[in-house]
Amino acid sequence: MPDKIIVYSTAWCGDCRRAKKFLGEHQIQYEEVDIDLTPEAVAIVKQLNHGMRSVPTIVFPDGSILVEPGTDQLAEKLGLPFGSN
């Protein structure tokens, strides 16, 4: 299990940018892995998503995973208040 949040993403993915922006705005540290630049990460994402290449795939230190989460899902997972952003 990772000891920090890992965000599997791509540069062209709007949902990825939104998730990373949300984490940054709340000063949540994470490691970004661009699956277009890291071929072995594609295999990890596919394994986590039953063969699908879905991004963002976010892996948390507790072993839980969120795939293509909305901002509200991220806030709930991280115990943050969520209003309309």
MOPAC internal coordinates of N, CA, C and O (Angstrom, degrees):
PM7 1SCF
backbone

  N    0.0000 0     0.00 0     0.00 0    0    0    0
  C    1.4564 1     0.00 0     0.00 0    1    0    0
  C    1.5316 1   109.84 1     0.00 0    2    1    0
  O    1.2310 1   120.63 1   -37.73 1    3    2    1
  N    1.3150 1   116.40 1   142.27 1    3    2    1
  C    1.4668 1   118.66 1   179.73 1    5    3    2
  C    1.5309 1   110.47 1   -71.54 1    6    5    3
  O    1.2310 1   120.97 1   -25.52 1    7    6    5
  N    1.3313 1   115.75 1   154.48 1    7    6    5
  C    1.4673 1   118.95 1   177.63 1    9    7    6
  C    1.5270 1   111.21 1   -95.82 1   10    9    7
  O    1.2310 1   120.81 1  -176.84 1   11   10    9
  N    1.3323 1   116.05 1     3.16 1   11   10    9
  C    1.4655 1   120.75 1   175.35 1   13   11   10
  C    1.5168 1   108.32 1  -146.89 1   14   13   11
  O    1.2310 1   120.46 1    -8.90 1   15   14   13
  N    1.2961 1   116.72 1   171.10 1   15   14   13
  C    1.4580 1   121.55 1   178.34 1   17   15   14
  C    1.5246 1   108.74 1   -71.70 1   18   17   15
  O    1.2310 1   120.72 1   -45.85 1   19   18   17
  N    1.3119 1   116.22 1   134.15 1   19   18   17
  C    1.4598 1   121.31 1   176.08 1   21   19   18
  C    1.5214 1   107.85 1  -117.64 1   22   21   19
  O    1.2310 1   120.94 1   -53.07 1   23   22   21
  N    1.3326 1   115.81 1   126.93 1   23   22   21
  C    1.4560 1   122.05 1   178.61 1   25   23   22
  C    1.5249 1   108.22 1  -109.57 1   26   25   23
  O    1.2310 1   120.89 1   -70.55 1   27   26   25
  N    1.3274 1   115.90 1   109.45 1   27   26   25
  C    1.4586 1   121.02 1   174.04 1   29   27   26
  C    1.5184 1   106.38 1   -86.07 1   30   29   27
  O    1.2310 1   120.83 1   -56.93 1   31   30   29
  N    1.3320 1   116.03 1   123.07 1   31   30   29
  C    1.4591 1   119.96 1  -172.33 1   33   31   30
  C    1.5225 1   110.45 1  -150.09 1   34   33   31
  O    1.2310 1   121.60 1     3.75 1   35   34   33
  N    1.3415 1   114.55 1  -176.25 1   35   34   33
  C    1.4594 1   122.03 1   171.62 1   37   35   34
  C    1.5271 1   107.35 1  -137.74 1   38   37   35
  O    1.2310 1   120.78 1   -18.98 1   39   38   37
  N    1.3067 1   116.12 1   161.02 1   39   38   37
  C    1.4650 1   120.29 1  -179.28 1   41   39   38
  C    1.5235 1   112.01 1   -68.70 1   42   41   39
  O    1.2310 1   119.86 1   150.70 1   43   42   41
  N    1.3311 1   117.88 1   -29.30 1   43   42   41
  C    1.4631 1   121.92 1  -174.72 1   45   43   42
  C    1.5282 1   113.89 1   -87.92 1   46   45   43
  O    1.2310 1   119.83 1   176.25 1   47   46   45
  N    1.3142 1   117.93 1    -3.75 1   47   46   45
  C    1.4643 1   122.68 1  -172.70 1   49   47   46
  C    1.5367 1   111.98 1   -88.51 1   50   49   47
  O    1.2310 1   120.82 1   -66.24 1   51   50   49
  N    1.3290 1   116.04 1   113.76 1   51   50   49
  C    1.4676 1   121.00 1   179.09 1   53   51   50
  C    1.5165 1   112.83 1   -63.60 1   54   53   51
  O    1.2310 1   119.92 1   140.06 1   55   54   53
  N    1.3370 1   117.76 1   -39.94 1   55   54   53
  C    1.4686 1   120.34 1   178.20 1   57   55   54
  C    1.5228 1   110.73 1   -64.40 1   58   57   55
  O    1.2310 1   120.57 1   145.82 1   59   58   57
  N    1.3227 1   116.52 1   -34.18 1   59   58   57
  C    1.4707 1   121.09 1   177.86 1   61   59   58
  C    1.5272 1   109.98 1   -64.81 1   62   61   59
  O    1.2310 1   120.80 1   133.81 1   63   62   61
  N    1.3311 1   116.08 1   -46.19 1   63   62   61
  C    1.4706 1   119.70 1   179.34 1   65   63   62
  C    1.5237 1   110.92 1   -60.95 1   66   65   63
  O    1.2310 1   120.58 1   139.12 1   67   66   65
  N    1.3266 1   116.50 1   -40.88 1   67   66   65
  C    1.4656 1   120.67 1  -179.48 1   69   67   66
  C    1.5351 1   110.44 1   -63.92 1   70   69   67
  O    1.2310 1   120.32 1   134.86 1   71   70   69
  N    1.3257 1   117.00 1   -45.14 1   71   70   69
  C    1.4624 1   120.91 1  -179.63 1   73   71   70
  C    1.5325 1   110.76 1   -63.40 1   74   73   71
  O    1.2310 1   120.30 1   135.59 1   75   74   73
  N    1.3353 1   117.02 1   -44.41 1   75   74   73
  C    1.4667 1   120.39 1  -179.57 1   77   75   74
  C    1.5303 1   110.83 1   -67.03 1   78   77   75
  O    1.2310 1   120.35 1   143.47 1   79   78   77
  N    1.3274 1   116.93 1   -36.53 1   79   78   77
  C    1.4624 1   120.36 1   176.84 1   81   79   78
  C    1.5273 1   109.99 1   -62.97 1   82   81   79
  O    1.2310 1   120.52 1   135.38 1   83   82   81
  N    1.3321 1   116.61 1   -44.62 1   83   82   81
  C    1.4584 1   121.05 1   179.52 1   85   83   82
  C    1.5286 1   110.81 1   -60.06 1   86   85   83
  O    1.2310 1   120.62 1   132.93 1   87   86   85
  N    1.3242 1   116.43 1   -47.07 1   87   86   85
  C    1.4650 1   119.89 1   179.19 1   89   87   86
  C    1.5270 1   110.52 1   -61.17 1   90   89   87
  O    1.2310 1   120.28 1   136.04 1   91   90   89
  N    1.3224 1   117.06 1   -43.96 1   91   90   89
  C    1.4599 1   121.31 1   179.73 1   93   91   90
  C    1.5155 1   112.86 1   -63.10 1   94   93   91
  O    1.2310 1   120.58 1   137.29 1   95   94   93
  N    1.3381 1   116.51 1   -42.71 1   95   94   93
  C    1.4656 1   120.47 1   179.63 1   97   95   94
  C    1.5251 1   111.87 1   -62.30 1   98   97   95
  O    1.2310 1   120.44 1   151.47 1   99   98   97
  N    1.3279 1   116.77 1   -28.53 1   99   98   97
  C    1.4622 1   121.06 1  -179.83 1  101   99   98
  C    1.5281 1   111.82 1   -99.78 1  102  101   99
  O    1.2310 1   121.01 1  -167.85 1  103  102  101
  N    1.3165 1   115.68 1    12.15 1  103  102  101
  C    1.4623 1   122.93 1   177.18 1  105  103  102
  C    1.5254 1   112.34 1    53.64 1  106  105  103
  O    1.2310 1   121.46 1  -139.71 1  107  106  105
  N    1.3335 1   114.81 1    40.29 1  107  106  105
  C    1.4566 1   121.64 1   175.94 1  109  107  106
  C    1.5223 1   106.89 1   -93.60 1  110  109  107
  O    1.2310 1   120.78 1   -61.21 1  111  110  109
  N    1.3249 1   116.12 1   118.79 1  111  110  109
  C    1.4583 1   119.36 1  -179.44 1  113  111  110
  C    1.5235 1   110.09 1   -75.53 1  114  113  111
  O    1.2310 1   121.27 1   -38.99 1  115  114  113
  N    1.3231 1   115.19 1   141.01 1  115  114  113
  C    1.4539 1   121.06 1   179.00 1  117  115  114
  C    1.5134 1   108.95 1  -151.82 1  118  117  115
  O    1.2310 1   121.64 1   -18.07 1  119  118  117
  N    1.3132 1   114.47 1   161.93 1  119  118  117
  C    1.4610 1   121.09 1   173.55 1  121  119  118
  C    1.5233 1   107.12 1  -107.36 1  122  121  119
  O    1.2310 1   120.66 1   -50.30 1  123  122  121
  N    1.3137 1   116.34 1   129.70 1  123  122  121
  C    1.4567 1   121.07 1   178.31 1  125  123  122
  C    1.5178 1   109.42 1   -98.17 1  126  125  123
  O    1.2310 1   121.00 1   -46.71 1  127  126  125
  N    1.3275 1   115.69 1   133.29 1  127  126  125
  C    1.4555 1   121.17 1   175.39 1  129  127  126
  C    1.5210 1   106.90 1  -124.36 1  130  129  127
  O    1.2310 1   120.80 1   -68.73 1  131  130  129
  N    1.3349 1   116.07 1   111.27 1  131  130  129
  C    1.4614 1   121.89 1   178.67 1  133  131  130
  C    1.5182 1   107.47 1   -82.20 1  134  133  131
  O    1.2310 1   120.68 1   -66.70 1  135  134  133
  N    1.3283 1   116.30 1   113.30 1  135  134  133
  C    1.4658 1   118.95 1  -175.10 1  137  135  134
  C    1.5294 1   112.23 1   -71.20 1  138  137  135
  O    1.2310 1   119.92 1   163.09 1  139  138  137
  N    1.3238 1   117.75 1   -16.91 1  139  138  137
  C    1.4669 1   119.63 1   175.15 1  141  139  138
  C    1.5200 1   111.19 1   -75.11 1  142  141  139
  O    1.2310 1   120.11 1   156.23 1  143  142  141
  N    1.3284 1   117.39 1   -23.77 1  143  142  141
  C    1.4629 1   122.08 1  -178.79 1  145  143  142
  C    1.5284 1   112.51 1  -102.73 1  146  145  143
  O    1.2310 1   120.58 1   168.63 1  147  146  145
  N    1.3320 1   116.50 1   -11.37 1  147  146  145
  C    1.4610 1   121.37 1  -175.61 1  149  147  146
  C    1.5301 1   108.40 1  -127.62 1  150  149  147
  O    1.2310 1   120.21 1   -92.77 1  151  150  149
  N    1.3300 1   117.20 1    87.23 1  151  150  149
  C    1.4661 1   120.31 1  -173.95 1  153  151  150
  C    1.5281 1   114.40 1   -53.51 1  154  153  151
  O    1.2310 1   119.74 1   142.21 1  155  154  153
  N    1.3272 1   118.11 1   -37.79 1  155  154  153
  C    1.4679 1   119.23 1  -179.24 1  157  155  154
  C    1.5244 1   111.92 1   -66.62 1  158  157  155
  O    1.2310 1   120.11 1   158.20 1  159  158  157
  N    1.3292 1   117.39 1   -21.80 1  159  158  157
  C    1.4629 1   121.01 1   178.45 1  161  159  158
  C    1.5254 1   111.57 1   -70.55 1  162  161  159
  O    1.2310 1   120.23 1   151.31 1  163  162  161
  N    1.3269 1   117.16 1   -28.69 1  163  162  161
  C    1.4720 1   120.22 1   177.00 1  165  163  162
  C    1.5233 1   109.42 1   -59.73 1  166  165  163
  O    1.2310 1   120.29 1   136.34 1  167  166  165
  N    1.3169 1   117.06 1   -43.66 1  167  166  165
  C    1.4635 1   121.25 1   179.32 1  169  167  166
  C    1.5274 1   111.12 1   -62.48 1  170  169  167
  O    1.2310 1   120.54 1   140.48 1  171  170  169
  N    1.3268 1   116.58 1   -39.52 1  171  170  169
  C    1.4632 1   120.66 1   178.83 1  173  171  170
  C    1.5249 1   110.04 1   -63.86 1  174  173  171
  O    1.2310 1   120.57 1   132.49 1  175  174  173
  N    1.3320 1   116.52 1   -47.51 1  175  174  173
  C    1.4688 1   120.96 1  -179.50 1  177  175  174
  C    1.5297 1   110.02 1   -61.54 1  178  177  175
  O    1.2310 1   120.11 1   136.28 1  179  178  177
  N    1.3142 1   117.39 1   -43.72 1  179  178  177
  C    1.4648 1   120.08 1   179.58 1  181  179  178
  C    1.5266 1   111.20 1   -63.92 1  182  181  179
  O    1.2310 1   120.61 1   141.10 1  183  182  181
  N    1.3290 1   116.45 1   -38.90 1  183  182  181
  C    1.4627 1   120.02 1   178.86 1  185  183  182
  C    1.5314 1   110.42 1   -64.69 1  186  185  183
  O    1.2310 1   120.22 1   136.78 1  187  186  185
  N    1.3269 1   117.19 1   -43.22 1  187  186  185
  C    1.4595 1   121.37 1  -179.10 1  189  187  186
  C    1.5236 1   112.32 1   -68.59 1  190  189  187
  O    1.2310 1   120.53 1   153.19 1  191  190  189
  N    1.3412 1   116.59 1   -26.81 1  191  190  189
  C    1.4631 1   121.70 1  -174.26 1  193  191  190
  C    1.5233 1   113.35 1  -113.13 1  194  193  191
  O    1.2310 1   120.62 1  -151.44 1  195  194  193
  N    1.3343 1   116.43 1    28.56 1  195  194  193
  C    1.4631 1   121.61 1   174.22 1  197  195  194
  C    1.5335 1   111.90 1    53.04 1  198  197  195
  O    1.2310 1   121.16 1  -134.17 1  199  198  197
  N    1.3362 1   115.39 1    45.83 1  199  198  197
  C    1.4586 1   121.20 1   175.65 1  201  199  198
  C    1.5217 1   114.83 1    93.18 1  202  201  199
  O    1.2310 1   120.13 1   171.78 1  203  202  201
  N    1.3190 1   117.35 1    -8.22 1  203  202  201
  C    1.4600 1   121.09 1  -178.90 1  205  203  202
  C    1.5343 1   110.06 1   -89.70 1  206  205  203
  O    1.2310 1   120.79 1   -33.43 1  207  206  205
  N    1.3151 1   116.10 1   146.57 1  207  206  205
  C    1.4744 1   122.51 1   178.85 1  209  207  206
  C    1.5336 1   107.71 1  -100.45 1  210  209  207
  O    1.2310 1   120.85 1  -118.99 1  211  210  209
  N    1.3233 1   115.98 1    61.01 1  211  210  209
  C    1.4655 1   122.03 1  -174.50 1  213  211  210
  C    1.5234 1   111.20 1   -90.79 1  214  213  211
  O    1.2310 1   121.14 1   -50.60 1  215  214  213
  N    1.3318 1   115.42 1   129.40 1  215  214  213
  C    1.4606 1   121.00 1   176.07 1  217  215  214
  C    1.5238 1   108.99 1  -134.03 1  218  217  215
  O    1.2310 1   119.85 1   -30.54 1  219  218  217
  N    1.3140 1   117.89 1   149.46 1  219  218  217
  C    1.4469 1   124.66 1    -2.56 1  221  219  218
  C    1.5267 1   112.19 1   -74.20 1  222  221  219
  O    1.2310 1   121.66 1   -37.07 1  223  222  221
  N    1.3133 1   114.43 1   142.93 1  223  222  221
  C    1.4544 1   122.59 1   167.36 1  225  223  222
  C    1.5138 1   105.01 1  -111.30 1  226  225  223
  O    1.2310 1   120.85 1   -59.56 1  227  226  225
  N    1.3290 1   115.98 1   120.44 1  227  226  225
  C    1.4605 1   120.97 1  -174.82 1  229  227  226
  C    1.5212 1   108.57 1  -115.14 1  230  229  227
  O    1.2310 1   120.98 1   -57.79 1  231  230  229
  N    1.3372 1   115.72 1   122.21 1  231  230  229
  C    1.4557 1   122.46 1  -178.05 1  233  231  230
  C    1.5253 1   107.95 1  -107.86 1  234  233  231
  O    1.2310 1   120.86 1   -51.06 1  235  234  233
  N    1.3229 1   115.96 1   128.94 1  235  234  233
  C    1.4581 1   122.28 1  -177.45 1  237  235  234
  C    1.5235 1   110.73 1  -102.71 1  238  237  235
  O    1.2310 1   120.54 1   -23.40 1  239  238  237
  N    1.3424 1   116.57 1   156.60 1  239  238  237
  C    1.4707 1   120.01 1  -178.60 1  241  239  238
  C    1.5310 1   114.16 1   -57.03 1  242  241  239
  O    1.2310 1   120.12 1   154.04 1  243  242  241
  N    1.3349 1   117.37 1   -25.96 1  243  242  241
  C    1.4698 1   119.49 1   179.44 1  245  243  242
  C    1.5315 1   112.50 1   -81.22 1  246  245  243
  O    1.2310 1   120.49 1  -177.60 1  247  246  245
  N    1.3395 1   116.67 1     2.40 1  247  246  245
  C    1.4559 1   120.97 1   178.26 1  249  247  246
  C    1.5205 1   113.96 1    92.49 1  250  249  247
  O    1.2310 1   120.16 1   172.57 1  251  250  249
  N    1.3248 1   117.30 1    -7.43 1  251  250  249
  C    1.4585 1   119.42 1   179.00 1  253  251  250
  C    1.5232 1   110.24 1   -76.87 1  254  253  251
  O    1.2310 1   121.44 1   -21.49 1  255  254  253
  N    1.3301 1   114.85 1   158.51 1  255  254  253
  C    1.4630 1   121.53 1  -175.35 1  257  255  254
  C    1.5220 1   108.71 1  -135.19 1  258  257  255
  O    1.2310 1   120.92 1   -42.94 1  259  258  257
  N    1.3229 1   115.84 1   137.06 1  259  258  257
  C    1.4572 1   121.46 1   170.16 1  261  259  258
  C    1.5273 1   107.18 1  -117.90 1  262  261  259
  O    1.2310 1   120.84 1   -46.36 1  263  262  261
  N    1.3270 1   115.99 1   133.64 1  263  262  261
  C    1.4640 1   121.45 1   179.87 1  265  263  262
  C    1.5188 1   107.97 1  -117.28 1  266  265  263
  O    1.2310 1   121.34 1   -56.19 1  267  266  265
  N    1.3276 1   115.04 1   123.81 1  267  266  265
  C    1.4633 1   122.06 1  -178.93 1  269  267  266
  C    1.5298 1   111.38 1    49.86 1  270  269  267
  O    1.2310 1   120.25 1  -130.62 1  271  270  269
  N    1.3452 1   117.13 1    49.38 1  271  270  269
  C    1.4635 1   118.68 1  -176.04 1  273  271  270
  C    1.5207 1   112.16 1   -74.70 1  274  273  271
  O    1.2310 1   121.39 1   -29.63 1  275  274  273
  N    1.3114 1   114.95 1   150.37 1  275  274  273
  C    1.4578 1   120.70 1   169.85 1  277  275  274
  C    1.5167 1   108.55 1   -79.76 1  278  277  275
  O    1.2310 1   121.16 1   -14.00 1  279  278  277
  N    1.3115 1   115.38 1   166.00 1  279  278  277
  C    1.4624 1   120.05 1   179.30 1  281  279  278
  C    1.5202 1   111.03 1   -59.74 1  282  281  279
  O    1.2310 1   120.46 1   143.46 1  283  282  281
  N    1.3266 1   116.72 1   -36.54 1  283  282  281
  C    1.4563 1   120.24 1   178.98 1  285  283  282
  C    1.5234 1   111.68 1   -63.99 1  286  285  283
  O    1.2310 1   119.99 1   142.13 1  287  286  285
  N    1.3408 1   117.63 1   -37.87 1  287  286  285
  C    1.4614 1   120.82 1   177.94 1  289  287  286
  C    1.5210 1   111.21 1   -66.93 1  290  289  287
  O    1.2310 1   120.49 1   139.23 1  291  290  289
  N    1.3345 1   116.67 1   -40.77 1  291  290  289
  C    1.4595 1   120.29 1   177.50 1  293  291  290
  C    1.5226 1   110.62 1   -62.90 1  294  293  291
  O    1.2310 1   120.53 1   134.99 1  295  294  293
  N    1.3211 1   116.58 1   -45.01 1  295  294  293
  C    1.4626 1   120.84 1  -179.91 1  297  295  294
  C    1.5228 1   110.45 1   -60.21 1  298  297  295
  O    1.2310 1   120.52 1   134.92 1  299  298  297
  N    1.3258 1   116.61 1   -45.08 1  299  298  297
  C    1.4656 1   120.37 1  -179.58 1  301  299  298
  C    1.5240 1   110.70 1   -62.49 1  302  301  299
  O    1.2310 1   120.12 1   134.38 1  303  302  301
  N    1.3318 1   117.37 1   -45.62 1  303  302  301
  C    1.4596 1   121.91 1  -179.24 1  305  303  302
  C    1.5243 1   111.33 1   -60.49 1  306  305  303
  O    1.2310 1   120.91 1   141.40 1  307  306  305
  N    1.3429 1   115.87 1   -38.60 1  307  306  305
  C    1.4673 1   120.92 1  -176.12 1  309  307  306
  C    1.5244 1   112.58 1   -90.04 1  310  309  307
  O    1.2310 1   120.15 1   179.26 1  311  310  309
  N    1.3390 1   117.31 1    -0.74 1  311  310  309
  C    1.4583 1   120.54 1  -179.87 1  313  311  310
  C    1.5151 1   113.42 1    70.19 1  314  313  311
  O    1.2310 1   120.88 1  -148.89 1  315  314  313
  N    1.3331 1   115.92 1    31.11 1  315  314  313
  C    1.4622 1   120.90 1  -179.04 1  317  315  314
  C    1.5261 1   110.36 1  -102.53 1  318  317  315
  O    1.2310 1   120.40 1   -31.83 1  319  318  317
  N    1.3261 1   116.83 1   148.17 1  319  318  317
  C    1.4675 1   118.15 1   174.62 1  321  319  318
  C    1.5264 1   108.67 1   -67.24 1  322  321  319
  O    1.2310 1   121.02 1   -32.55 1  323  322  321
  N    1.3084 1   115.66 1   147.45 1  323  322  321
  C    1.4518 1   119.33 1   179.50 1  325  323  322
  C    1.5163 1   109.85 1  -129.49 1  326  325  323
  O    1.2310 1   121.48 1   -56.59 1  327  326  325
  N    1.3089 1   114.76 1   123.41 1  327  326  325
  C    1.4612 1   121.25 1   173.97 1  329  327  326
  C    1.5025 1   107.45 1  -122.17 1  330  329  327
  O    1.2310 1   119.45 1     5.54 1  331  330  329
  N    1.2753 1   118.65 1  -174.46 1  331  330  329
  C    1.4595 1   120.29 1   177.93 1  333  331  330
  C    1.5271 1   108.62 1   -75.93 1  334  333  331
  O    1.2310 1   121.39 1   -61.47 1  335  334  333
  N    1.3412 1   114.95 1   118.53 1  335  334  333
  C    1.4712 1   121.46 1   179.78 1  337  335  334
  C    1.4862 1   109.92 1  -103.76 1  338  337  335
  O    1.2310 1   120.10 1   180.00 1  339  338  337

